[in-house]
Amino acid sequence: MGVTDPKGKAIVADPIHVCDLVNGGLFRGKQVLDPAKMEKVPPTAAIIYQDGNGKEKKKERTADGLFRYDGREHFALISLENQHDSNYIMPLKDMLISALLYDQQVKEIKKERKEQGEWKDSAEFLSGIRREDKLSPVCCIVFYHGEKPWEGPTRLHDMIEFPKGLERLREFCPDFKINLIDWKHVNPNHFKTGLRQLFELMPYAGNKRKMREYIKENSTSFAELDDESCDLLETFLGIGCLDGVQRRDFQSEEGGHNMCTAIREWLMDSKMIGRNEGENLTVISFVRRKKNRQLTAEEIADDLEEPLERILPIFQMISDHPEWDDGAVCREIYGEEEVF
C-alpha cells in the first residue's frame, strides 16, 4: 500500500522510532529491540505464479515500512502499517504480506540448496530445502493513530461468518491475529523517544486549553526536546511553531527545544486562547518575546490582530521595567497574576 499517510512517514523512516514503538507498544517498555541491529529494507514482497492459461502472473504487496533485525544467529522481519482510519481487511492484508515474505525466504533457500545439489533423501529433493532449514520470523505491526476508536477486525476469524451447524469448524480453520498498537491504549511511560511526549499530548489534540494545562503541569517532560521529537509533535499534532525554521527561536543552552515556551506562542498565534479563558500572562510573555526581536508595539498588535490599545500598555510597562517578570507586569496592569 505504500506510505500514503504523511504522518506515518515520521515513524517508518527511522529504525529508532520503530524499535521504540515495538518495545513500548508490544513489550510494555522492555528494551527487546536494539536500533543498532535494525535496518530498513525494500518494503515490497512478491510471488510469481501461473494463471489458468499458463501465463506468469506477479502478485505483490508493499508495507508502509519493512525492517530487518539481525539477531545472534538469525534475523527477523518487522513489517509496519500506519493507519489513521480503521481497516476492515487488515488481518487479511497482514496475513498476505507475511505469507509473501515467508515464500520469499523459501525461494532464497531453494536457490542456495539447488546450487549445492546435496540432498539426504527424496523428501528434501521434492521440498527443495533441507530438513534442518528454518525460516526467519515475520512480525507485522499495525500502528493506529486515528481519533475514533479502532473499529476494524483484530483477527481473521472476526472477518469470517461460520455457517450454522458448522461452528466447530472455527477451531480447525487457521486464524491470524494482528499486532495492533493503538495510541489510546498505550502507556506513554513505556516509550523512550519523542513517542512518549506524543502519546502524552494526543488525548488533548482537540482541546488546546487542556494541552496547555498538561504541559504546564508536566513542564520537565517538555523542556528539552530533540529535533526528532519536535518532528513527531509537529507532524501528528500540527504544532506549527515546531517547524525547522521557527524551532530555533526556542532552542535551549543544552541544544534541545523548550516546548513549553513554543506552545505558548503557538496558542497565541493560532487564536486558540479565548480572552475569557485568562490569557493575560500568555499575552505578556508573547509581547516580551516579540519586543526582544525588535518588533514595535504596532507590529506586535498587527501580528496578534489585537487592538493597539491592549498591546501598548504591556509594551510600555515592559520597556519601563525590564527587571520585572511577566507576573509583576500582569499584577500591575490587571491587578492579579494569571497562570499559564
C-alpha positions in Angstrom: 0.0 0.0 0.0 3.0 2.3 0.5 3.2 5.3 2.8 0.2 7.4 1.7 -0.4 8.8 5.2 2.2 11.6 5.6 2.0 11.2 9.4 3.2 7.6 9.1 6.4 8.7 7.4 7.6 10.2 10.7 7.6 6.7 12.2 8.6 4.3 9.4 11.6 6.4 8.3 13.6 5.8 11.4 14.6 2.5 13.0 15.0 4.2 16.3 11.3 5.1 16.4 10.2 1.7 15.1 12.2 0.0 17.8 10.7 2.3 20.4 7.2 1.8 19.0 7.5 -2.0 19.3 9.3 -2.0 22.6 6.8 0.3 24.2 3.7 -0.9 22.4 4.2 -4.6 22.4 6.8 -5.3 25.1 5.5 -2.7 27.6 8.7 -0.8 27.8 11.1 -3.7 27.9 14.0 -3.0 25.6 13.9 -6.1 23.4 14.8 -4.5 20.1 18.1 -2.6 19.6 18.0 0.1 16.9 21.7 -0.6 16.1 20.7 -4.1 14.9 17.8 -2.9 12.6 18.0 -1.7 9.0 15.3 -0.6 6.6 14.9 -2.9 3.6 12.7 -2.6 0.4 9.1 -2.9 1.7 7.7 -4.9 -1.3 7.2 -8.7 -1.3 6.1 -10.6 -4.4 5.2 -14.0 -5.7 5.2 -15.2 -9.3 2.6 -17.8 -10.3 0.9 -19.2 -13.4 -2.8 -18.4 -14.1 -5.3 -20.9 -15.7 -3.8 -20.2 -19.1 -0.3 -20.9 -18.1 0.7 -17.2 -18.2 3.1 -15.9 -15.5 1.5 -13.5 -13.1 3.0 -11.5 -10.3 1.3 -10.7 -7.0 3.0 -8.3 -4.7 2.2 -6.3 -1.6 4.0 -3.3 -0.2 4.1 -2.4 3.5 4.5 1.1 4.9 7.8 0.0 6.3 9.9 -3.2 6.4 12.9 -3.7 8.6 15.4 -6.5 9.0 16.5 -7.2 12.6 19.7 -9.2 12.9 19.9 -11.4 15.9 22.7 -13.6 17.2 22.2 -16.4 14.6 19.2 -15.5 12.5 17.2 -12.4 11.5 13.6 -11.2 11.9 11.5 -9.2 9.6 9.3 -6.5 11.0 6.5 -5.1 8.8 4.8 -1.8 9.8 1.5 -0.4 8.7 0.3 3.0 9.7 -3.5 3.6 9.9 -5.3 6.8 10.5 -8.6 5.1 9.8 -9.9 1.6 10.6 -9.3 -1.0 8.0 -11.8 -3.9 7.7 -9.4 -6.3 5.9 -6.3 -5.6 8.0 -5.9 -9.2 9.2 -6.0 -10.5 5.6 -3.5 -7.8 4.5 -1.1 -8.7 7.2 -1.5 -12.4 6.6 -0.8 -12.0 2.9 2.3 -9.9 3.3 3.6 -12.4 5.9 3.0 -15.3 3.5 4.8 -13.5 0.7 7.8 -12.7 2.9 8.0 -16.3 4.1 7.7 -17.5 0.5 10.5 -15.1 -0.5 12.7 -16.8 2.1 11.9 -20.3 0.9 12.8 -19.2 -2.6 16.2 -18.0 -1.4 16.9 -21.2 0.5 15.8 -23.3 -2.5 18.2 -21.4 -4.8 21.1 -21.9 -2.4 20.3 -25.6 -1.9 19.9 -26.2 -5.7 23.4 -24.7 -6.3 24.8 -27.0 -3.6 23.0 -30.0 -5.0 23.2 -32.1 -1.9 20.0 -33.9 -0.7 19.8 -36.5 2.1 16.6 -38.1 0.6 13.7 -37.7 -1.8 11.7 -35.6 0.6 14.4 -32.9 0.7 14.8 -33.1 -3.0 11.0 -32.6 -3.6 10.8 -29.9 -1.0 13.8 -28.0 -2.3 15.0 -27.4 1.2 16.7 -29.5 3.9 15.1 -30.9 7.0 17.1 -28.6 9.3 16.4 -25.4 7.3 14.4 -22.8 9.2 12.6 -19.6 8.2 13.1 -16.3 10.0 10.1 -14.8 11.8 7.9 -12.2 10.2 6.1 -9.8 12.7 3.5 -7.4 11.3 2.7 -4.3 13.3 -0.3 -2.0 12.8 0.1 1.4 14.4 -3.3 3.2 14.7 -3.3 6.9 15.4 -6.8 7.9 14.4 -9.2 10.0 16.5 -12.0 7.4 16.5 -11.8 4.0 18.3 -10.4 1.2 16.1 -13.5 -0.5 14.6 -11.8 -3.0 12.3 -11.2 -6.7 13.0 -8.2 -7.7 15.0 -8.0 -11.3 13.8 -9.0 -13.2 10.6 -11.9 -15.1 12.4 -13.5 -11.7 13.0 -14.0 -11.5 9.3 -15.5 -15.0 8.8 -19.1 -16.0 9.2 -19.2 -19.7 10.1 -22.4 -21.4 8.9 -24.9 -22.5 11.4 -24.3 -26.1 12.3 -20.6 -25.8 11.3 -19.4 -23.6 14.1 -16.9 -26.2 15.2 -15.0 -25.6 12.0 -13.7 -22.5 13.7 -11.2 -24.5 15.8 -9.8 -26.1 12.6 -9.6 -23.0 10.4 -6.3 -21.1 10.8 -6.7 -17.8 12.4 -4.4 -14.7 12.0 -4.1 -12.1 14.7 -2.9 -8.6 14.0 -0.5 -6.8 16.4 -2.4 -3.6 16.9 -0.7 -0.7 18.7 -3.5 1.9 19.4 -2.3 5.2 20.9 -5.3 5.2 23.1 -4.2 2.0 24.8 -0.5 2.5 25.4 1.3 3.8 28.5 3.5 6.8 27.5 6.0 5.9 30.2 6.9 2.8 28.2 8.5 4.8 25.4 12.0 6.3 25.3 11.9 8.7 22.3 9.6 11.6 21.4 6.8 9.0 21.1 6.4 9.4 24.8 5.6 13.1 24.6 3.5 12.5 21.5 1.3 9.9 23.3 1.1 12.2 26.3 -0.4 15.0 24.2 -2.5 13.1 21.7 -5.5 12.9 24.1 -5.6 16.8 24.1 -5.2 17.3 20.4 -8.7 18.6 20.1 -8.5 20.8 23.3 -5.7 23.2 23.2 -6.5 24.6 26.6 -6.2 21.2 28.3 -3.0 20.6 26.3 -1.6 23.9 27.7 -2.6 22.9 31.2 -1.0 19.5 30.8 2.3 20.9 29.5 2.4 23.3 32.4 1.8 20.5 35.0 4.5 18.3 33.3 6.9 21.0 32.2 10.1 19.0 32.8 9.0 16.4 30.2 8.8 19.1 27.5 11.7 21.4 28.5 14.4 19.6 26.4 13.1 18.0 23.2 15.4 17.0 20.3 14.7 17.6 16.7 13.2 14.2 16.1 10.7 14.7 19.0 9.7 18.1 17.6 9.2 16.5 14.2 6.7 14.0 15.7 4.8 16.7 17.6 4.7 18.9 14.5 3.5 16.1 12.2 0.9 14.4 14.4 -0.4 17.4 16.4 0.1 20.2 13.8 2.2 22.3 16.2 3.4 24.8 13.6 5.8 26.6 15.8 8.0 23.5 15.9 8.9 23.5 12.2 12.6 23.5 11.3 12.9 27.3 11.0 10.8 28.5 13.9 12.1 26.0 16.5 15.4 27.7 16.5 13.7 30.5 18.5 13.1 28.1 21.3 16.5 26.4 21.5 17.9 26.0 24.9 21.5 26.2 26.1 21.7 22.4 26.1 20.8 22.3 22.4 17.2 21.0 22.9 14.0 22.9 22.4 11.7 24.3 25.1 8.3 23.1 24.2 6.6 25.0 27.0 7.6 28.3 25.5 6.9 27.2 22.0 3.3 26.1 22.8 2.6 29.4 24.5 3.4 31.3 21.3 1.7 28.8 19.1 -1.5 29.1 21.0 -1.5 32.8 20.7 -0.7 32.8 17.0 -3.4 30.2 16.4 -6.0 32.3 18.3 -6.8 29.2 20.3 -6.9 31.0 23.7 -10.1 32.9 24.3 -9.8 36.2 26.2 -12.4 34.9 28.7 -10.1 32.0 29.5 -7.5 34.2 31.2 -4.7 34.6 28.7 -3.2 37.8 30.0 0.0 36.3 31.3 0.4 34.5 28.0 -0.1 37.7 26.0 2.5 39.5 28.2 5.0 36.7 27.5 4.3 36.9 23.8 4.7 40.7 23.7 8.0 40.5 25.6 9.4 37.9 23.2 8.3 39.9 20.1 9.7 43.1 21.7 13.1 41.3 22.2 13.1 40.6 18.5 12.9 44.4 17.9 9.2 44.5 16.9 7.3 47.6 17.6 4.0 47.7 19.6 2.2 48.3 16.3 3.8 45.3 14.7 3.0 43.1 17.6 -0.6 44.2 17.7 -0.8 43.5 13.9 0.7 40.0 14.4 -1.9 39.2 17.1 -4.7 41.1 15.3 -5.4 42.8 18.6 -6.2 46.4 19.3 -3.2 48.6 19.8 -4.7 49.9 23.0 -4.4 46.5 24.5 -0.8 45.8 23.5 0.6 49.3 24.1 0.3 49.3 27.9 2.0 45.9 28.1 4.7 47.0 25.7 5.3 50.2 27.7 5.3 48.5 31.0 8.0 46.0 29.8 10.0 48.9 28.5 9.8 50.9 31.7 10.5 48.0 34.0 12.8 45.5 32.2 13.6 43.9 35.5 10.0 42.9 36.2 8.9 39.3 35.3 5.6 38.6 33.5 3.8 38.1 36.7 4.8 41.6 38.0 3.6 43.2 34.8 0.4 41.3 34.9 -0.3 42.4 38.5 0.4 46.0 37.7 -1.8 46.1 34.6 -4.6 43.7 35.6 -4.4 43.7 39.3 -3.7 39.9 39.5 -1.3 37.3 38.2 -2.8 34.7 35.9 -1.1 31.4 35.5 -0.1 29.8 32.2 
